[in-house]
Amino acid sequence: MIEDLVRQAAEDDDAEELGEIADSDPARLAPHHGLMLDLGVVWPAKLYRAAGAATIERVVAEVDAGQERLRLNHLLLILAHSGHPLAEQAIRRWSTQPPPGADELYYQPLAYTREGGWTIDPDGTRRELCAETAFELHLEEGVPSAKTCPWCATPLWVAADLTAETLPHTGWQGRLVIETCYLCACYETLFSQVTPDGGTTWWPGNTPPDYLPKNLGPEDPRTLRAVVGRARESPFSVSAWNSGGSTLGGHPDWIQDADHPDCPGCGQAMHYLGLIGGADIDDGEGAYYLHLHAPCGFAAVNYQQS
């Protein structure tokens, strides 16, 4: 069955059904990776999440041999999504000895790791940005913050109120309240300073972009907040598009390129916390992505739409 889907994807340039398998049980695709590479099925890169050593060695060899820009981009994304130690080793090497064609890319090889949910910190250690456990997020009626957005005067949105037990990959201890402006977060990543007692404060370093509409807000407060539900079957079971897709933990379903914000305190990539989809809020499109850097006490919310 999967081999038929691979051949169909190569013919139609549509790997949607394979992508569904990659989200629920990526290991099922591993025996077919060689055929996928042979037939040019290299997108989306998440199809290679469970790639083994033989597949990674082949992809690394292709990169080292030199490829045209689009193929090189896809191969680097495959390595990032695999997270395999051999992929990490190659990417580390290319960070100082770029492969042929790297100067034609929009990003250098080391930046691709974030697409796979991990990074290499300045001290050289690998750090996972995402959790290997995911939980459903349900939107329930809450109350808006008494505070208002300094940019548009809309009451701030208490998007989630979480406990450390659901955030083990971040190192956070205590209660975490994620508060943001649901309007202005659509235009710029918004940071807040957070404390383990549930305290949250708008970061004064937030700077409105030039393209922020001058007549934005104030709007009615958003009162829905995310409540943690049961564990999902896979850390990749999340949807930025479908109702019921909002998720805490796991890996994000990026609508555009991966966008893990850099912590304003230290400049390192922040951990991904979860996603609240527009389909769960008001039947709209787009999604809000929640992030945290526990050591510096910064939370962030950014937004993507098609």
C-alpha positions in Angstrom: 0.0 0.0 0.0 2.7 2.5 1.0 4.7 1.7 -2.1 1.7 2.5 -4.2 1.3 5.8 -2.4 5.0 6.6 -3.0 4.6 5.9 -6.7 1.4 7.9 -6.9 3.1 10.8 -5.1 5.9 10.8 -7.6 3.5 10.9 -10.4 1.0 13.5 -9.1 3.5 15.5 -6.9 1.0 15.1 -4.0 2.2 13.4 -0.9 -0.8 14.2 1.4 -1.5 10.6 2.3 2.1 9.9 3.0 2.2 13.0 5.2 -0.7 11.7 7.3 1.3 8.5 7.9 4.4 10.6 8.8 2.2 12.4 11.4 0.8 9.3 13.0 3.5 6.6 12.6 6.6 7.9 10.7 8.5 4.6 11.2 6.1 2.9 8.7 7.7 5.0 5.9 11.3 4.1 6.8 11.5 0.9 4.5 10.4 3.0 1.6 12.8 5.9 1.9 15.2 4.5 -0.8 12.4 4.3 -3.3 11.2 7.8 -2.4 14.6 9.2 -3.1 14.9 7.2 -6.3 11.5 8.7 -7.5 12.3 12.2 -6.3 9.7 12.3 -3.5 11.6 14.6 -1.2 8.8 16.9 -0.1 7.5 17.4 2.5 10.6 16.6 4.5 8.6 15.2 7.4 8.3 12.0 5.4 11.8 11.2 6.5 11.4 11.7 10.3 12.3 8.1 11.0 15.1 7.8 8.4 17.8 5.3 9.2 21.5 5.4 8.8 21.5 4.1 5.2 19.1 6.8 4.1 21.0 9.5 5.9 24.3 8.4 4.4 22.8 8.6 1.0 21.4 12.0 1.5 24.6 13.3 3.0 26.5 12.0 0.0 24.1 13.7 -2.4 24.6 17.0 -0.6 28.4 16.6 -0.7 28.3 15.9 -4.4 26.6 19.2 -5.1 22.9 19.8 -6.1 20.9 22.5 -7.6 19.4 24.9 -5.1 15.9 23.5 -4.7 17.1 19.9 -4.4 19.8 21.0 -1.9 17.2 22.8 0.2 15.0 19.7 0.3 17.9 17.4 1.2 18.9 19.6 4.1 15.3 19.7 5.3 15.2 15.9 5.2 18.4 15.8 7.4 16.9 18.3 9.8 13.6 16.4 10.2 15.4 13.1 10.7 17.4 14.5 13.6 19.7 11.5 13.1 23.2 11.6 14.7 24.7 11.2 11.2 22.7 14.2 10.0 23.8 16.2 13.0 27.4 15.3 12.3 27.1 16.4 8.6 25.4 19.6 9.5 28.1 20.5 12.0 30.7 19.9 9.4 28.9 22.0 6.8 28.6 24.9 9.4 32.3 25.5 8.8 32.8 23.8 5.5 29.6 24.6 3.5 28.6 22.1 0.8 28.6 23.0 -2.9 25.7 25.4 -3.7 25.2 26.5 -0.1 25.9 30.1 -1.1 22.7 30.0 -3.2 20.5 29.1 -0.2 18.4 31.5 1.8 19.8 29.9 5.0 23.0 28.3 5.9 23.0 24.6 6.8 23.1 25.1 10.6 19.9 27.1 10.5 18.0 24.1 9.0 18.1 22.3 12.3 15.2 24.5 13.6 13.0 23.1 10.9 13.4 19.7 12.6 12.8 21.0 16.1 16.4 21.1 17.4 19.4 23.4 17.5 23.1 23.6 18.3 23.6 26.0 21.2 26.6 28.3 21.3 28.4 25.9 23.6 28.2 23.3 20.9 25.6 21.1 22.6 22.5 19.8 20.8 19.2 20.9 22.3 15.7 19.7 21.5 13.3 22.5 21.0 10.2 20.4 21.0 8.6 17.7 23.3 8.2 14.1 22.5 4.8 14.0 24.2 1.8 16.0 22.9 -1.5 16.8 24.6 -4.8 18.0 23.2 -5.7 21.6 23.9 -9.3 22.5 24.3 -10.5 26.1 24.2 -12.8 27.0 27.1 -14.3 30.2 28.3 -12.0 32.2 30.6 -11.6 35.9 31.5 -9.5 38.5 29.7 -6.6 40.1 31.5 -7.2 43.4 33.2 -4.2 44.7 31.3 -4.4 46.1 27.8 -2.0 46.0 24.8 0.3 49.0 24.8 0.0 49.2 21.0 -3.7 48.8 20.3 -5.4 49.1 23.8 -7.2 45.8 23.3 -7.5 43.7 26.5 -4.7 41.2 26.6 -5.6 37.5 25.9 -4.8 34.9 28.6 -4.1 32.2 26.0 -3.1 29.4 28.4 -2.5 28.7 32.1 -0.1 25.7 32.4 1.7 23.7 35.0 5.3 22.4 35.0 4.1 18.8 34.7 3.0 19.5 31.1 6.3 21.3 30.2 9.1 18.9 31.1 11.2 19.6 28.0 11.6 23.3 28.9 12.9 23.0 32.5 10.2 25.3 33.8 9.1 25.0 37.4 5.8 26.2 38.7 2.8 27.8 37.0 3.1 29.4 33.6 0.6 31.9 32.2 0.8 32.9 28.6 -0.6 36.3 28.0 -0.5 38.3 24.7 -2.4 40.6 22.4 -4.3 38.4 19.9 -4.3 41.2 17.4 -0.8 42.5 17.4 0.7 39.0 17.7 -0.5 38.6 14.1 2.0 41.2 13.0 5.0 40.7 15.2 6.3 38.1 17.7 5.3 39.4 21.2 7.4 38.6 24.2 6.4 38.6 27.9 8.4 38.1 31.1 7.1 35.3 33.2 7.6 34.0 36.7 6.9 30.6 38.3 4.0 32.0 40.4 2.0 32.7 37.2 3.2 36.2 36.9 3.3 37.7 33.4 4.4 41.1 32.2 4.5 42.7 28.7 8.1 42.9 27.7 9.0 46.6 27.3 11.4 45.7 24.5 8.5 44.7 22.2 8.7 47.1 19.2 5.8 47.6 16.8 6.7 47.0 13.2 6.3 49.8 10.6 3.6 47.8 8.9 1.4 47.6 12.0 -1.9 49.3 11.0 -2.3 52.7 12.6 -6.0 52.1 13.3 -5.7 48.6 14.8 -7.9 48.1 17.9 -9.1 48.3 20.5 -11.2 45.3 19.8 -13.4 43.2 22.0 -11.4 40.9 24.4 -10.8 37.3 23.5 -11.9 35.2 26.4 -11.2 31.6 25.2 -8.2 30.0 26.9 -6.4 26.7 26.2 -7.0 23.8 28.7 -4.8 20.7 28.5 -6.6 17.5 27.6 -5.5 13.9 27.0 -2.2 12.8 25.4 -2.1 12.4 21.7 -1.0 9.3 19.9 2.0 10.9 18.3 4.1 14.0 19.0 3.3 15.0 15.4 -0.5 14.8 15.8 -1.2 18.5 15.5 -2.9 20.6 13.0 -2.7 24.3 12.3 -5.7 24.0 9.9 -8.3 21.6 11.3 -10.7 22.0 14.2 -9.4 20.0 17.2 -5.8 20.5 16.1 -4.6 22.7 18.9 -1.9 21.0 20.8 0.4 21.4 23.8 3.9 19.9 23.4 4.9 17.7 20.5 6.2 19.3 17.3 4.6 22.3 15.5 2.6 22.2 12.3 4.2 25.3 10.7 2.1 27.0 8.1 5.2 28.8 6.8 8.9 28.2 7.6 9.8 27.2 11.2 9.9 30.3 13.4 11.4 29.5 16.8 12.0 33.0 18.3 15.3 33.9 19.8 15.1 34.7 23.5 15.5 38.5 24.1 17.6 37.7 27.2 20.3 35.5 25.7 19.7 35.2 22.0 19.2 31.4 22.1 16.3 29.6 20.4 13.2 29.3 22.6 11.5 26.0 23.3 8.2 25.4 21.5 5.3 25.0 23.8 2.2 24.5 21.6 -0.2 25.7 18.9 -3.6 27.2 19.1 -5.4 27.0 15.8 -7.7 29.6 14.4 -10.2 26.8 13.6 -10.6 26.2 17.3 -11.0 29.8 18.2 -13.5 31.3 15.7 -13.5 28.9 12.7 -10.8 31.1 11.2 -7.5 30.3 9.6 -4.0 30.7 10.9 -2.4 29.6 14.2 -0.7 31.0 17.2 2.5 29.4 18.3 3.6 29.5 22.0 7.2 29.5 23.1 9.3 29.6 26.3 12.9 30.1 27.4 12.8 29.1 31.1 16.3 30.1 32.1 15.7 33.7 31.2 12.0 33.8 32.1 10.7 34.8 28.6 7.6 33.6 26.9 6.6 34.4 23.3 3.7 34.2 20.9 3.9 34.4 17.2 1.4 33.8 14.4 1.3 32.3 10.9 -1.3 32.1 8.2 -1.4 31.1 4.6 
